[in-house]
Amino acid sequence: MDSTQDTQYSSQQSRMVECPKEAGWVVKDGELIYIPTPCVSRLSFSANLVRPGSVEFTYRMPRNNRALSMQVDIRNEQCQSYNDIARSMFQKYAKKEKDEEERNGDWRKRRIELKSGPNVISWIIQNNLGYQASNQPIHIDRIDVLGLAFTRQCTACPPGTSSIGASAECIPCNPGYFSSKGSAQCGRCPESQYSGFKSEKCIDRPPCRVSDYYPVREPCTNGSSRAVYKKVLPSICRDDLDSATKLPPPTPWKPCPKCNPGMEKNKLGVCEFCKKDYFSDGNSCARCPVDTVPNYGLQYQNWEVMPPKLTTRCEYISEDVSTTCNIGDAWLPSGDSLISAPSLELGIAFELILSIDEGFWNPLAPKPSKTMKVPVAQITVVFETSCADESCALYFIEDMSAGTKGARESFYHFLAAFNGTNSKRVWSHTVTKNTPARFMLAFLRSGVSSGEDRITDEARVYAINVTNVGHRGGQGGGASQCLTCPHTAGGETCVPCPAGNYMHQVTKLCVSCPVNTIVNASSSRVGVESCIPCGQGLTSNDGVSCTSQGKIQLKGMSNESFTYDFSPFVGRSWNISGVRVFSREGSAYFHFFTISLFPPNIKCQEQFDNFDMIGIMDQEKENVEGLACRMTALPTPTSNHSKNAYVTPLLMATRLDSISTSRKHGNSSLTDEVLEYDSHDNTSRPLDVFFWFDPVPTISQACPNGNQLVVVGRCLPTKKQIEMRLPHSCPDGTCDGCLFVVIMETAEACPVCESNDYETINGECKNGKQTIHSIPKKHCVITGAASQTKEVACSLFSATQRAFLTILVISMIALSIAFICICRRNRRLEYKYTRLIESHTGELPAVETCGLDEDDEDEDELQDRVIFSKGRRSQPTNSRTTLRDHRENDNAAFISLDSED
């Protein structure tokens, strides 16, 4: 059998991950153990079968195994894989496996058929570097290969085990027994000695010390209680020796403290929940006032006894131990806290189980919709751990099979992990389903994986608070307070306000949130303070979600205003593949991102065949839903490695928080290196818009503020197609594991040009047509009608030339009209003067016709007369008077010269 560790390389920038020597496959106490490492680990076994046979192995994956993938690869003498044949056999066995009952803990047994001849069986472990993995190892307890040639002699059983004649395996010795190598049976230790599991010899029992006893609170009796001392289990010390510490006496009787909120003492002095429609602060129960509804839940903060709905158990993490873990209660109430029980037993986990069989129901919450998930309840735990090193862990786990009818085995969903010593801190989990649930808190001491438990490690739980316990019309837990019922406009009471509404504190009516604000889903929905404003660049009209219609106004770094049109991004999603991490033999994985800037949400669900993923094949496929998520793509053990299994969906964004031009948001900021500004000065930097998403809570202690996603919209006016990529300095999307950055390069991320932001250029006039171009300024794009090239009819003359010709034509027309008028006037005068010259008497002949045209005015008559006079001429004062004086001689064209005298 051979074990190797392959260094993992990145396909970009030749990044290399170091492989610790103490990790990978190791042998410990007769077990094969895989200690998590960032490298690809391979365990190979070569066997030459003389007849068709099989390989059967018993293994145990950690409960938080989504970060680890174990694959089994079988190759023949030509080093060719025949997993396709084994696949059908394995799936047949897998269906059968579901009906088998688990023996102890999470141990599984798998069997794969083998062909005759040389076979190389490999167990390949890959660790997802970007996912929070547990420190628990993978155990392979035994590997049985059938079809090998018969051996000439039997192998003696190792110390601590035994077997009778003709046995196929060695049986380990139980605690209190021992055996040497090759023993037929295990011997019992004397009363003065003890032994652990699988021991070769017995050890003398030491005298009892103070640390071998611990106090336990007795139930309240007649209003009083006391603490009694018990021995730490398993009891191996002797209290009959002179140097031994004796069992301490009970403590004096003290008055019992009040009950937890929502409970009261019965006649026997035992705390129990208040009945329906009643509430309590821990003393006596009282009926809720009119127009109020009890807020049922669990509020545990006094730990005199183990409260309802909580149970404890311990569990061995080794499959070899077939006995029941019997240390009494794994968690003990100690007045102000619940403490993990002190125990000398090794290799165990201390489990605290919270069962909510009634499910959850919030009577005042609006009904959820496809686009809105309303939190139903909240679970909060206040805890503390004290450990010798970082290998101890406190896990928060949800048993997903609790709400499934007919489920025969548990399906654990990993919620959070806290390693090492933790001072008093708070952990919260939001519940979004109404179905029954079961949660587990498991504590593993330092060195438990190697069987070297630090018995001084302990964990404490100070408070557990679960809200909205119960079902519609039913009670779950007790009520610590009564909530005021809202009133609708129709007069209904105790009806949830519609989505986007809050209850007015005075009128108790449901009121819509102001424009551009939304209801805080985790608030009490009472008062306008329950409405929180939308982020920059976002609006809301329904009070439910902050969105963007695409067109927004943003301030630049120099306080200038820009108009953006992001409507092409609405309703679209993009897929991005991260950097590949691979080993020398080609095994690799990469992260696969799916991102949408605006609703609707997208869904990421695991995709794999049962045969491909050992360890999670009998679990339900996980899925997450939001605006952005990430999955891990793993190559399946096929001959061409062209098929990937997608596992470990990680929710990265649920809500867009703001759209701004600032690279700082809350506790997050982007450096020049991440934004690739290193090669640009301040004047040549690209114009970026930042889409900041709300942080998502994470189980990693390295990210106390959660995981946050930011999409950088980079303006590239020449790039018509949208390209999503990861930063060059962080080719896997994140440099610190908390802030994820995606760069979107496109012209659609540029500001929209205003009317004064572009120039109009007219092309050459050809064949009576002219092309008009609109040229925008830098970092500005033209949309709408202005973005299209237009063709208009044109002339060979320019605008100046056309204006000059127009003025010239008008001038020539005016001169022509004036010339014609002058000519006509001169012609009349010439005619009259000719008639005068032709008269011999000096008198004009009687006119046959009037010398005036019909349309001429009378005033023109005087203008046409010519008066000849001798001496000084008298100027007539009125032309109309002169006309009347000579009316009797209308036919005379001239006045006689003699008459003037």
LINQUIQUI-V367671 format. One record per helix or strand. SS is the DSSP state (@ for helix, = for strand). FROM is the first residue (numbers start at 1). TO is the last residue. If there is no record, write none. Layout:
# LINQUIQUI-V367671
SS | FROM | TO
SS | FROM | TO
This chain:
# LINQUIQUI-V367671
= | 2 | 6
= | 8 | 10
= | 16 | 17
= | 24 | 28
= | 31 | 35
= | 40 | 49
= | 53 | 60
= | 68 | 75
= | 81 | 81
@ | 83 | 97
= | 107 | 114
= | 117 | 127
= | 138 | 146
= | 161 | 162
= | 171 | 172
= | 177 | 178
= | 187 | 188
= | 193 | 194
= | 203 | 204
= | 207 | 207
@ | 210 | 212
= | 213 | 217
= | 221 | 221
= | 224 | 225
= | 227 | 231
= | 233 | 233
= | 238 | 238
= | 254 | 255
= | 263 | 265
= | 271 | 273
= | 278 | 279
= | 286 | 287
= | 292 | 300
= | 303 | 303
= | 310 | 316
= | 331 | 333
= | 335 | 335
= | 338 | 340
= | 343 | 343
= | 348 | 356
= | 360 | 360
= | 369 | 369
= | 372 | 372
= | 377 | 386
= | 393 | 399
@ | 400 | 403
= | 412 | 419
= | 422 | 431
= | 437 | 444
@ | 448 | 450
= | 458 | 467
= | 469 | 469
= | 478 | 484
= | 487 | 487
= | 493 | 493
= | 501 | 503
= | 509 | 512
= | 517 | 519
= | 526 | 526
@ | 528 | 530
= | 531 | 533
= | 539 | 539
= | 547 | 547
= | 551 | 555
= | 561 | 565
@ | 567 | 569
= | 574 | 577
= | 581 | 582
= | 588 | 595
= | 602 | 605
= | 607 | 607
= | 614 | 614
= | 623 | 626
= | 628 | 635
= | 644 | 653
= | 656 | 660
= | 664 | 665
= | 668 | 669
= | 688 | 693
= | 696 | 696
= | 707 | 715
= | 723 | 726
= | 734 | 734
= | 739 | 746
@ | 747 | 749
= | 751 | 752
= | 758 | 762
= | 766 | 766
= | 769 | 776
= | 780 | 781
@ | 784 | 787
= | 790 | 793
@ | 799 | 838
@ | 860 | 864
@ | 879 | 885
@ | 887 | 889
@ | 898 | 900
